[in-house]
Amino acid sequence: MSGDRVLEADVGIVGAGPGGMAAATKLAAAGLRVVVLDEGQRAGGQIYRQLPKGATSQAAMPEPPSHDHGHDLIKEFEQHAENGLQVIHGATVWDAQPGLLWFEHDGESRLLRCGHMVLAPGAYDRAIPFPGWDLPGVTTAGALQVMTRGFGVVPGKRALVVGSGPLLLPTVTSLLGAGVEVVAALEASSRWRALRALPAVAFHAARRREAMWYLKQLSRARVKLQWGWTVFACEGDGRVQRAIIGKVDGNGRPRKGTERTIECDVVGAGFGLVPSIEIGLRLGVPSQFIASRGGHCLVVDAEQRTSVSTVFAVGEICGIGGAEVASAEGELAAVAILRELRGAEMQPAVAARARLERKAADAMLSAFAPLPGLHELARPDTIVCRCEDVTRLRAGQAAAMHGKTMRAIKVGCRAGMGPCQARICGPSLQAMATGDNECQMDLPVVQVPLKPVRSETILNAPE
């Protein structure tokens, strides 16, 4: 089973976000055969998400200064796509081995054979369950950006944005740009904790401009960022109609007696991001746990090379860092591949830029590391695994009977065994099931398919 269902390339790239685009453009410009596999319908990833071709938004979406670089990167990437660079959108990579990437596209099972790989799959939202988080109208911050920026959808009239980390501000501005009233923006971290990030922002010109732009947008819309607050619960008849909010202590634990109710029809909860490392683990790449970078992330050397010599990893899969980090690391990986295949010089400035961007991101994100006390928001009857309808009480019973590991909890109550494969509940499940807020989540259990695909796709996979 081969024919036109099998592609050949010098380099296969997973993801067309800033990291994947930066690597692809440099490699394609050097004349290498490059194939990019991307789940989205257009290039840009989450941060530079574009509307589908032919679609129009009801309002001009405000964009921060960093998006100027994003537009330039997308333009260059799409120019190369018209002149030799092969980009396959709507491709779901469901299995991988060194030199081989199996993917589903337009209902067909296909295979990409490549000498080298660059992994740039990005990240997904960290969801922390709370009472009412499964009501219609309650969604992650990233999903709200997909609605507003990716499809021009207006999700409601009055939105509450809660969570922790830099993702909150883009969500607020996206909603404002879509004409939604933001009734409150709640940052769970304290103002004093956030001051730790000040040097990283103040001495980095691009991040300083970015921060000032967001502050101006909030000021213009008269939206005040409330530090040390979060959502305690959401309520409503058939969909969210109100939210109970309150203060949390420095560790994220709810402070009793601070509750108040706020009317809203949309709640965006963004408690940071989690690196999407499953494909790397499938390839046998070692990982490390770094809380400030989102949890488990792949280990790479100074040139973004993994322990598998032909596999490189860039951007969020190496730890949350943002678009600037991803594009710098993507370029660095491309330079390293070109040195190996074409004997090109290493260009020290490229490596220096990648180190500088990662260092600045680490310093900023250390102020927004996950708050373990937020795991106390969920009540015993709160559903913590939406795929399998598992409550916190049931997950706790499974942990008490079968053990505190992720695998034991799954065996005991099926939590994490649904379509999302624990991407939603996994980062919080062990802490809530065991009552140990500080526990480190086990590595994800990786199995084929890495993403949901049709059974026929697996049965008819090319070799």
For each residue, the residues with C-beta under 8 A, 3 or more apart:
1: 5 460 461 462 463
2: 5 6 111 462 463
3: 6
4:
5: 1 2 108 109 110 111 462
6: 2 3 110 111 112 113 462
7: 35 86 110 111 112 113
8: 33 112 113 114
9: 12 33 34 35 86 112 113 114 115
10: 27 32 33 34 114 115 116 341
11: 23 27 32 33 34 35 114 115 116 117 118 337
12: 9 34 35 36 37 101 112 114 116 117 118
13: 16 20 23 24 34 35 36 37 117 118 120
14: 20 37 38 93 101 117 118 119 120 121 279
15: 19 20 36 37 38 45 119 120 121 122 315
16: 13 20 21 24 36 38 40 43 44 45 77 87 89
17: 20 21 44 45 46 47 48 120 122 315 323 326
18: 21 22 45 47 48 70 73 315 323 324 326 327 330
19: 15 22 23 118 120 122 314 315 316 326 327 329 330
20: 13 14 15 16 17 23 24 36 38 45 118 120 314 315 330
21: 16 17 18 24 25 43 44 45 73 74 76 77 327 330
22: 18 19 25 26 73 314 326 327 328 329 330 331 334
23: 11 13 19 20 26 27 118 120 312 314 330 331 333 334
24: 13 16 20 21 27 28 34 36 77 80 85 87 118 330 334
25: 21 22 28 29 73 76 77 80 85
26: 22 23 29 30 330 331 334 335 338
27: 10 11 23 24 30 32 34 334 337 338
28: 24 25 31 32 34 80 84 85
29: 25 26 80
30: 26 27 338 342 344
31: 28
32: 10 11 27 28 337 338 341
33: 8 9 10 11 84 86
34: 9 10 11 12 13 24 27 28 85 86
35: 7 9 11 12 13 86 87 88 112 114
36: 12 13 15 16 20 24 85 86 87 88
37: 12 13 14 15 88 91 93 101 103 112
38: 14 15 16 20 43 87 88 89 90 91
39: 89 90 91 92
40: 16 43 44 45 49 89 90
41: 52 53 89 90
42: 49 50 51 52 53 89
43: 16 21 38 40 48 50 74 77 78 81 87 89
44: 16 17 21 40 47 48 49 50 70 74
45: 15 16 17 18 20 21 40 48 49 122 323
46: 17 49 122 123 142 145 146
47: 17 18 44 70 170 322 323
48: 17 18 43 44 45 67 70 71 73 74 323
49: 40 42 44 45 46 145 146 149 150
50: 42 43 44 74 150
51: 42 55 56 57 149 150 151 152
52: 41 42 55 150 151
53: 41 42
54:
55: 51 52 151 152
56: 51 152
57: 51 60 61 152 178
58: 152 154 178 179
59: 177 178 179
60: 57 177
61: 57 148 149 174 177 178
62: 173 176 177 217
63: 67
64: 67 170 173 210 213 214
65: 68 206 209 210 213
66: 69 70 206 210 323 324
67: 48 63 64 70 71
68: 65 71 72
69: 66 72 73 323 324 327
70: 18 44 47 48 66 67 73 74 323
71: 48 67 68 74 75
72: 68 69 75 76
73: 18 21 22 25 48 69 70 76 77 327
74: 21 43 44 48 50 70 71 77 78
75: 71 72 78 79
76: 21 25 72 73 79 80
77: 16 21 24 25 43 73 74 80 81 85 87
78: 43 74 75 81 82
79: 75 76 82 83
80: 24 25 28 29 76 77 83 84 85
81: 43 77 78 85 86 87
82: 78 79
83: 79 80
84: 28 33 80
85: 24 25 28 34 36 77 80 81
86: 7 9 33 34 35 36 81
87: 16 24 35 36 38 43 77 81
88: 35 36 37 38 91 103 105
89: 16 38 39 40 41 42 43
90: 38 39 40 41 105 106
91: 37 38 39 88 103 104 105 110
92: 39 103 104 105 451 453
93: 14 37 96 101 102 103 121 279 450 451
94: 102 103 104 448 449 450 451 453 457 458
95: 101 102 282 448 449 450 461
96: 93 100 101 102 117 279 282 283 450
97: 100 282 283
98: 117 283 308 310 311
99: 113 114 115 117 310
100: 96 97 111 112 113 114
101: 12 14 37 93 95 96 111 112 114 117
102: 93 94 95 96 109 110 111 112 461 462
103: 37 88 91 92 93 94 110 111 112
104: 91 92 94 107 108 109 110 453 454 457
105: 88 90 91 92 108 110
106: 90
107: 104 454 457
108: 5 104 105 457
109: 5 102 104 456 457 458 460 461 462
110: 5 6 7 91 102 103 104 105 462
111: 2 5 6 7 100 101 102 103 461 462 463
112: 6 7 8 9 12 35 37 100 101 102 103
113: 6 7 8 9 99 100
114: 8 9 10 11 12 35 99 100 101 117
115: 9 10 11 99 310 341
116: 10 11 12 310 311 312 337 340 341
117: 11 12 13 14 96 98 99 101 114 283 310 311 312
118: 11 12 13 14 19 20 23 24 312 313 314 330 333 334 337
119: 14 15 279 280 283 298 311 312 313 314 317
120: 13 14 15 17 19 20 23 313 314 315 317 326 330
121: 14 15 93 276 279 316 317
122: 15 17 19 45 46 276 315 316 317
123: 46 273 274 275 276 294 316 317 320
124: 142 273 274 276 423
125: 140 141 142 143 167 270 271 272 273 274
126: 270 271 272 273 274 294 370 427 428
127: 133 140 269 271 424 425 427 428
128: 269 271 374 375 377 428
129: 133 377 378 382 383 384 392 425 428 432
130: 133 231 232 233 234 269 377 378 382
131: 232 233 234 377 378 379 382
132: 135 138 233 234 235 236 240 243
133: 127 129 130 138 234 269 382
134: 138 383 386
135: 132 138 234 235 236 239 240
136: 238 239 240
137: 155 156 236 239 240 265 266 267
138: 132 133 134 135 234 240 267 269
139: 143 144 155 266 267 268 269
140: 125 127 143 144 268 269 270
141: 125 144 145 161 163 167 168 171 268 269 270
142: 46 124 125 145 146 167 270 273
143: 125 139 140 146 147 268
144: 139 140 141 147 148 155 159 171 174 175 266 268
145: 46 49 141 142 148 149 150 170 171 174
146: 46 49 142 143 149 150 151
147: 143 144 150 151 153 155
148: 61 144 145 151 152 153 154 155 174 175 177 178 180
149: 49 51 61 145 146 174
150: 49 50 51 52 145 146 147
151: 51 52 55 146 147 148
152: 51 55 56 57 58 148 178
153: 147 148 178
154: 58 148 178 179 180
155: 137 139 144 147 148 159 175 178 180 266
156: 137 159 180 264 265 266
157: 180 181 265 266
158: 180 181 183 263 264 265 266
159: 144 155 156 175 180 181 182 183 264 265 266 267 268
160: 182 183 184 186 231 243 245 262 264 266 267 268
161: 141 168 171 172 175 182 184 185 186 267 268 270
162: 168 185 186 188 229 230 231 245 267 268 269 270
163: 141 167 168 186 187 188 230 268 269 270 271 272
164: 168 187 188 189 230 270 271 272 368 370 371
165: 168 189 270 271 272 273 365 368
166: 169 170 322 364 365 368
167: 125 141 142 163 170 171 270 272 273
168: 141 161 162 163 164 165 171 172 185 187 225 270
169: 166 172 173 214 217 218
170: 47 64 145 166 167 173 174 214
171: 141 144 145 161 167 168 174 175 268 270
172: 161 168 169 175 176 182 185 217 218 223
173: 62 64 169 170 176 177 214 217 218
174: 61 144 145 148 149 170 171 177 178
175: 144 148 155 159 161 171 172 178 180 182 266 268
176: 62 172 173 179 180 182 217 221 223
177: 59 60 61 62 148 173 174
178: 57 58 59 61 148 152 153 154 155 174 175
179: 58 59 154 176
180: 148 154 155 156 157 158 159 175 176 266
181: 157 158 159
182: 159 160 161 172 175 176 185 221 223
183: 158 159 160 262 263 264
184: 160 161 223 226 229 245 262
185: 161 162 168 172 182 218 223 224 225 226
186: 160 161 162 163 225 226 229 230 231 245
187: 163 164 168 194 225 226 227 228 229
188: 162 163 164 228 229 230 248 252 271 371 374
189: 164 165 193 194 227 228 367 368 371
190: 193 194 227 228 250
191: 194 195 227 228
192: 195
193: 189 190 196 250 367 368
194: 187 189 190 191 197 198 227 367 368
195: 191 192 198 367
196: 193 363 366 367
197: 194 200 201 363 364 365 366 367 368
198: 194 195 201 202
199: 202 203 363
200: 197 203 204 207 360 361 363 364
201: 197 198 204 207 208 211 364
202: 198 199 208
203: 199 200 208
204: 200 201 207 208 360
205: 208 209
206: 65 66 209 210 324
207: 200 201 204 210 211 324 360 364
208: 201 202 203 204 205 211 212
209: 65 205 206 212 213
210: 64 65 66 206 207 213 214
211: 201 207 208 214 215
212: 208 209 215 216
213: 64 65 209 210 216 217
214: 64 169 170 173 210 211 217 218
215: 211 212 218 219
216: 212 213 219 220
217: 62 169 172 173 176 213 214 220 221
218: 169 172 173 185 214 215 221 223 224 225
219: 215 216 222
220: 216 217
221: 176 182 217 218
222: 219
223: 172 176 182 184 185 218
224: 185 218
225: 168 185 186 187 218
226: 184 185 186 187 229
227: 187 189 190 191 194
228: 187 188 189 190 191 247 248 249
229: 162 184 186 187 188 226 245 246 247 248
230: 162 163 164 186 188 245 246 248 252 254 374 377
231: 130 160 162 186 234 243 244 245 267 269 377
232: 130 131 243 244 245 246 254 259 377
233: 130 131 132 243 244 377
234: 130 131 132 133 135 138 231 240 242 243 244 267
235: 132 135 240 241 242 243 244
236: 132 135 137 239 240 241 242
237: 241
238: 136
239: 135 136 137 236 265
240: 132 135 136 137 138 234 235 236 243 264 265 266 267
241: 235 236 237 263 264 265
242: 234 235 236 261 262 263 264
243: 132 160 231 232 233 234 235 240 261 262 264 267
244: 231 232 233 234 235 259 260 261 262
245: 160 162 184 186 229 230 231 232 259 260 261 262
246: 229 230 232 254 255 258 259 260
247: 228 229 254 255 258
248: 188 228 229 230 251 252 253 254 255 371 373 374
249: 228 252 253 255 373
250: 190 193
251: 248 371 372 373 437
252: 188 230 248 249 371 372 373 374 375 376
253: 248 249 373 374 376
254: 230 232 246 247 248 258 373 376 377
255: 246 247 248 249 258
256: 259
257:
258: 246 247 254 255
259: 232 244 245 246 256
260: 244 245 246
261: 242 243 244 245
262: 160 183 184 242 243 244 245
263: 158 183 241 242
264: 156 158 159 160 183 240 241 242 243 267
265: 137 156 157 158 159 239 240 241
266: 137 139 144 155 156 157 158 159 160 175 180 240
267: 137 138 139 159 160 161 162 231 234 240 243 264
268: 139 140 141 143 144 159 160 161 162 163 171 175
269: 127 128 130 133 138 139 140 141 162 163 231
270: 125 126 140 141 142 161 162 163 164 165 167 168 171
271: 125 126 127 128 163 164 165 188 370 374
272: 125 126 163 164 165 167 294 320 368 370
273: 123 124 125 126 142 165 167 294 316 320
274: 123 124 125 126 294 295 423 427
275: 123 293 294 295 296 297 298 316 317 318 319 320
276: 121 122 123 124 279 316 317 423
277: 280 281 287 296 297 298 317 444
278: 281 282 421 444 446 450
279: 14 93 96 119 121 276 282 283 317 450
280: 119 277 283 285 287 298 306 311 313 317
281: 277 278 284 285 287 443 444 446
282: 95 96 97 278 279 446 448 450
283: 96 97 98 117 119 279 280 306 308 311
284: 281 307 308
285: 280 281 298 299 306 307 308 311 313
286: 298 299 306 307
287: 277 280 281 296 297 298 299 443
288: 296 297 299
289: 295 296 297 440
290: 293 294 295 297 319
291: 294 295 369 370
292: 362 365 366 368 369
293: 275 290 297 318 319 320 321 362 365
294: 123 126 272 273 274 275 290 291 297 316 319 320
295: 274 275 289 290 291 427 441
296: 275 277 287 288 289 441 443 444
297: 275 277 287 288 289 290 293 294 317 318 319
298: 119 275 277 280 285 286 287 306 313 317 318
299: 285 286 287 288 306 307
300: 303 304 305 306 312 313 318
301: 304 305 306
302: 351 355
303: 300 312 332 333 335 336 351
304: 300 301 312 313 314 318 329 332 333 336 354
305: 300 301 309 311 312 333 336
306: 280 283 285 286 298 299 300 301 311 312 313
307: 284 285 286 299
308: 98 283 284 285 311
309: 305
310: 98 99 115 116 117
311: 98 116 117 119 280 283 285 305 306 308
312: 23 116 117 118 119 300 303 304 305 306 333 336 337
313: 118 119 120 280 285 298 300 304 306 317 318 333
314: 19 20 22 23 118 119 120 304 317 318 326 329 330 332 333
315: 15 17 18 19 20 120 122 318 321 325 326 329 330
316: 19 121 122 123 273 275 276 294 319 320 321 326
317: 119 120 121 122 123 275 276 277 279 280 297 298 313 314
318: 275 293 297 298 300 304 313 314 315 321 329
319: 275 290 293 294 297 316 358 362
320: 123 272 273 275 293 294 316 361 365
321: 293 315 316 318 324 325 326 329 357 358 361 362 365
322: 47 166 325 326 361
323: 17 18 45 47 48 66 69 70 326 327
324: 18 66 69 206 207 321 327 328 357 361
325: 315 321 322 328 329 354 357 358 361
326: 17 18 19 22 120 314 315 316 321 322 323 329 330
327: 18 19 21 22 69 73 323 324 330 331
328: 22 324 325 331 332 350 353 354 356 357 358
329: 19 22 304 314 315 318 321 325 326 332 333 354 357 358
330: 18 19 20 21 22 23 24 26 118 120 314 315 326 327 333 334
331: 22 23 26 327 328 334 335 350 353 354
332: 303 304 314 328 329 335 336 350 351 353 354
333: 23 118 303 304 305 312 313 314 329 330 336 337
334: 22 23 24 26 27 118 330 331 337 338
335: 26 303 331 332 338 339 344 346 347 350 351
336: 303 304 305 312 332 333 339 340 346
337: 11 27 32 116 118 312 333 334 340 341
338: 26 27 30 32 334 335 341 342 344
339: 335 336 342 343 344 345 346
340: 116 336 337
341: 10 32 115 116 337 338
342: 30 338 339
343: 339
344: 30 335 338 339
345: 339
346: 335 336 339 350 351
347: 335 350 351
348: 351 352
349: 352 353
350: 328 331 332 335 346 347 353 354
351: 302 303 332 335 346 347 348 354 355
352: 348 349 355 356
353: 328 331 332 349 350 356 357
354: 304 325 328 329 331 332 350 351 357 358
355: 302 351 352 358 359
356: 328 352 353 359 360
357: 321 324 325 328 329 353 354 360 361
358: 319 321 325 328 329 354 355 361 362
359: 355 356 362 363
360: 200 204 207 356 357 363 364
361: 200 320 321 322 324 325 357 358 364 365
362: 292 293 319 321 358 359 365 366
363: 196 197 199 200 359 360 366
364: 166 197 200 201 207 360 361 367 368
365: 165 166 197 292 293 320 321 361 362 368 369
366: 196 197 292 362 363 369
367: 189 193 194 195 196 197 364
368: 164 165 166 189 193 194 197 272 292 364 365
369: 291 292 365 366
370: 126 164 271 272 291 374
371: 164 188 189 248 251 252 374
372: 251 252 375 431 437 438
373: 248 249 251 252 253 254 376 437
374: 128 188 230 248 252 253 271 370 371 377
375: 128 252 372 378 428 431 432 437
376: 252 253 254 373 437
377: 128 129 130 131 230 231 232 233 254 374
378: 129 130 131 375 382 384 392 432
379: 131 382 392
380: 391 392 393 396
381: 391 392 393
382: 129 130 131 133 378 379 391 392
383: 129 134 386 389 390 391
384: 129 378 390 391 392 395 415 425 428 429 432 433
385: 388 389 390 395 413 414 415 416 418 424 425 429
386: 134 383 389 418 424 425
387: 416 417 418 419 420 424 425
388: 385 413 414 415 416 417 418
389: 383 385 386
390: 383 384 385 394 395 413 414 415 425
391: 380 381 382 383 384 394 395
392: 129 378 379 380 381 382 384 395 396 432 433
393: 380 381 396 397
394: 390 391 397 398 413 415
395: 384 385 390 391 392 398 399 409 413 415 429 432 433
396: 380 392 393 399 400 432 433 434 435
397: 393 394 400 401 412 413
398: 394 395 401 402 408 409 411 412 413 415 433
399: 395 396 402 403 404 408 409 412 430 433 434
400: 396 397
401: 397 398 412
402: 398 399 408 409 411 412
403: 399 408 409
404: 399 408 409 430 433 434 436 439
405: 408 409 430 442
406: 409 410 416 422 426 429 430 441 442 445
407: 410 411 442 445
408: 398 399 402 403 404 405 411 412
409: 395 398 399 402 403 404 405 406 412 413 415 416 429 430 433
410: 406 407 413 414 415 416 417 422 445
411: 398 402 407 408
412: 397 398 399 401 402 408 409
413: 385 388 390 394 395 397 398 409 410
414: 385 388 390 410 417 418
415: 384 385 388 390 394 395 398 409 410 422 425 429 433
416: 385 387 388 406 409 410 421 422 425 426 429
417: 387 388 410 414 421 422
418: 385 386 387 388 414 421
419: 387 452
420: 387 423 424 425
421: 278 416 417 418 444 445 447
422: 406 410 415 416 417 425 426 429 444 445
423: 124 274 276 420 426
424: 127 385 386 387 420
425: 127 129 384 385 386 387 390 415 416 420 422 428 429
426: 406 416 422 423 429 441 444
427: 126 127 274 295 441
428: 126 127 128 129 375 384 425 431 432
429: 384 385 395 406 409 415 416 422 425 426 432 433 441
430: 399 404 405 406 409 433 434 436 439 441 442
431: 372 375 428 434 435 436 437 438 439 441
432: 129 375 378 384 392 395 396 428 429 435
433: 384 392 395 396 398 399 404 409 415 429 430
434: 396 399 404 430 431 439
435: 396 431 432
436: 404 430 431 439
437: 251 372 373 375 376 431
438: 372 431
439: 404 430 431 434 436
440: 289
441: 295 296 406 426 427 429 430 431
442: 405 406 407 430 445
443: 281 287 296
444: 277 278 281 296 421 422 426
445: 406 407 410 421 422 442
446: 278 281 282 450
447: 421 450
448: 94 95 282 458
449: 94 95 452 453 457 458
450: 93 94 95 96 278 279 282 446 447
451: 92 93 94
452: 419 449
453: 92 94 104 449 457 458
454: 104 107 457 458
455: 458 459
456: 109 459 460
457: 94 104 107 108 109 449 453 454 460 461
458: 94 109 448 449 453 454 455 461
459: 455 456
460: 1 109 456 457
461: 1 95 102 109 111 457 458
462: 1 2 5 6 102 109 110 111
463: 1 2 111
